[in-house]
Amino acid sequence: MAEQTTSSIVIDAAAADIMAVIADFPAYPEWAKGVTTSDVVAEFPDGRAEQVFFKLDVSPIKDEYTLEYIWNGDHMVTWTLVHGKMLRALDGAYLLRELPDGSTEVTYRLALDVNIPLIGMLKRKGEKILIDTALKGLKKRVESLG
């Protein structure tokens, strides 16, 4: 994976409940800012998504792309870009660590590359915006369901 941006947040829920929200791709447009479409195009035998097609509009990134996922129980999911228009790479992961008080620390790692020249600082800013938006949206969604 290329140079990454990482951020974490604590969510007042069990890892399994958080991973259930992460895995519920059809619901992303309801809570994930900028995601206008998220369609599962291939599934693993256990029903979890293997590939998902997204339409995203979060400045500075507007794109249509497909991600491929690898799941590790309720503790980690990673993804890589299969195809994108503007994106050349989008590699990421959610890592979930349950805490003694019943809450869960969620860490989001992301590395992206685009087909247009961007200086590193602007690319990191785009990653940070995507990560912060995703973590805050995930926390709000999970805790509202609890």
C-alpha positions as CSV (number, residue, x, y, z in Angstrom):
1,M,0.0,0.0,0.0
2,A,1.2,3.5,-0.8
3,E,1.7,6.3,1.7
4,Q,-1.4,6.2,4.0
5,T,-3.5,8.6,6.1
6,T,-4.8,7.1,9.3
7,S,-7.4,8.2,11.9
8,S,-9.3,6.6,14.7
9,I,-12.6,7.1,16.6
10,V,-14.2,5.3,19.5
11,I,-17.8,4.1,18.9
12,D,-20.1,3.1,21.7
13,A,-20.9,-0.3,20.3
14,A,-19.5,-3.9,19.9
15,A,-17.3,-4.6,16.9
16,A,-19.9,-7.0,15.4
17,D,-22.5,-4.2,15.3
18,I,-20.1,-1.8,13.7
19,M,-18.9,-4.3,11.1
20,A,-22.6,-5.0,10.3
21,V,-23.0,-1.3,9.4
22,I,-19.7,-1.3,7.4
23,A,-20.9,-4.4,5.5
24,D,-24.4,-2.9,4.7
25,F,-23.4,-1.3,1.5
26,P,-26.9,-0.6,0.1
27,A,-27.5,1.7,3.1
28,Y,-24.4,3.8,2.5
29,P,-26.2,6.6,0.6
30,E,-28.3,7.1,3.8
31,W,-25.4,8.0,6.0
32,A,-22.0,8.1,4.1
33,K,-21.6,11.7,3.0
34,G,-21.0,12.0,-0.7
35,V,-21.9,8.3,-1.5
36,T,-24.8,8.5,-4.0
37,T,-24.7,4.9,-5.1
38,S,-23.2,1.7,-3.5
39,D,-24.2,-1.5,-5.3
40,V,-22.9,-5.0,-4.4
41,V,-21.8,-6.6,-7.7
42,A,-20.2,-9.8,-6.2
43,E,-20.6,-11.6,-2.9
44,F,-18.6,-14.2,-1.0
45,P,-20.5,-17.5,-0.1
46,D,-21.1,-16.0,3.5
47,G,-23.1,-13.1,1.9
48,R,-20.5,-10.4,2.6
49,A,-19.6,-8.2,-0.4
50,E,-16.6,-9.1,-2.5
51,Q,-17.0,-6.2,-5.0
52,V,-19.0,-3.0,-4.7
53,F,-19.6,-0.3,-7.2
54,F,-19.7,3.3,-5.9
55,K,-20.6,6.7,-7.1
56,L,-18.9,9.3,-4.9
57,D,-19.1,13.1,-4.9
58,V,-16.9,14.5,-2.0
59,S,-14.8,17.5,-3.0
60,P,-12.1,17.2,-4.3
61,I,-13.1,13.7,-5.5
62,K,-16.0,12.9,-7.8
63,D,-15.8,9.4,-9.3
64,E,-17.4,6.1,-10.1
65,Y,-15.4,3.1,-9.0
66,T,-15.4,-0.5,-7.9
67,L,-13.7,-1.8,-4.8
68,E,-12.8,-5.4,-3.9
69,Y,-13.0,-6.4,-0.2
70,I,-11.3,-8.9,2.0
71,W,-13.0,-9.6,5.4
72,N,-11.4,-10.8,8.6
73,G,-14.3,-11.6,10.9
74,D,-15.6,-8.5,12.7
75,H,-12.1,-7.1,13.3
76,M,-10.8,-6.0,10.0
77,V,-11.9,-5.3,6.4
78,T,-9.5,-4.2,3.6
79,W,-10.2,-3.0,0.1
80,T,-8.5,-2.2,-3.1
81,L,-9.5,-0.4,-6.3
82,V,-10.6,-2.7,-9.1
83,H,-11.6,0.1,-11.5
84,G,-12.1,3.8,-11.3
85,K,-12.5,6.8,-13.7
86,M,-10.6,9.5,-11.7
87,L,-9.1,7.2,-9.1
88,R,-5.9,5.2,-10.0
89,A,-5.7,3.6,-6.5
90,L,-7.9,3.5,-3.4
91,D,-6.5,1.1,-0.8
92,G,-7.9,1.1,2.7
93,A,-8.9,-0.7,5.8
94,Y,-11.2,-0.5,8.8
95,L,-9.5,-2.1,11.9
96,L,-11.8,-2.7,14.9
97,R,-10.5,-3.1,18.5
98,E,-12.9,-3.8,21.3
99,L,-12.2,-1.9,24.5
100,P,-12.9,-3.1,28.1
101,D,-15.9,-0.7,28.5
102,G,-17.7,-2.4,25.6
103,S,-17.0,0.3,23.1
104,T,-14.8,-0.2,20.0
105,E,-11.9,1.8,18.6
106,V,-12.2,2.0,14.8
107,T,-9.1,2.9,12.8
108,Y,-9.5,3.9,9.2
109,R,-6.4,3.7,6.9
110,L,-6.6,5.1,3.4
111,A,-4.2,5.6,0.5
112,L,-5.5,7.1,-2.8
113,D,-4.0,8.1,-6.1
114,V,-5.8,10.0,-8.8
115,N,-5.3,10.2,-12.6
116,I,-4.6,14.0,-12.4
117,P,-1.5,15.5,-10.9
118,L,-1.9,16.4,-7.2
119,I,0.8,17.5,-4.9
120,G,1.2,15.2,-1.9
121,M,-0.2,17.7,0.5
122,L,-3.5,18.1,-1.4
123,K,-3.7,14.3,-1.8
124,R,-3.3,13.8,2.0
125,K,-6.0,16.5,2.5
126,G,-8.4,14.6,0.3
127,E,-7.6,11.4,2.2
128,K,-8.2,13.1,5.6
129,I,-11.5,14.6,4.4
130,L,-12.7,11.1,3.3
131,I,-11.5,9.4,6.5
132,D,-13.0,12.0,8.9
133,T,-16.3,12.1,7.0
134,A,-16.5,8.3,7.0
135,L,-15.6,7.8,10.7
136,K,-18.0,10.5,11.9
137,G,-20.8,9.1,9.7
138,L,-20.1,5.5,10.8
139,K,-20.2,6.6,14.5
140,K,-23.4,8.5,14.1
141,R,-25.0,5.6,12.1
142,V,-24.0,2.8,14.5
143,E,-24.9,4.7,17.7
144,S,-28.3,5.7,16.2
145,L,-29.1,2.1,15.6
146,G,-28.1,1.0,19.1
